[in-house]
Amino acid sequence: MGIAAPSEINAVLERLGDSPETVVVISSDLSHYHDYATAKQMDQATSVAIEKLRPDDIGHDSACGRIAVSGLLYFARENGLAARTLDLRNSGDTAGRKDRVVGYGSYVFE
């Protein structure tokens, strides 16, 4: 999304409409290169911000795709959608090393 504002992302999502055939996928890593415990804490806070549709609570270090995620959260809030966490992990859970991990979360908006 580069330097697009969250409001611009929201506008694109609004143009897609609410057709049942439309599925929007927005992808972003969460925290990067922190130790396992720090990443778990940071990613949990980001996950709470996503579930509560609070884009202003997602900081620069919270998600590399925070602009796209924030735009989605504005869209969800304006359209009465609720977010639910499907899974929250980091690379220490899946790839072994726990000294420098990358966080990942998956969410559904309905």
Secondary structure, 3 states (H helix, E strand, C coil): CCCCCHHHHHHHHHHHCCCCCCCCCCCCCCCEEECHHHHHHHHHHHHHHHHCCCHHHCCCCCCCCHHHHHHHHHHHHHCCCCEEEEEEEEHHHHCCCCCCEEEEEEEEEC
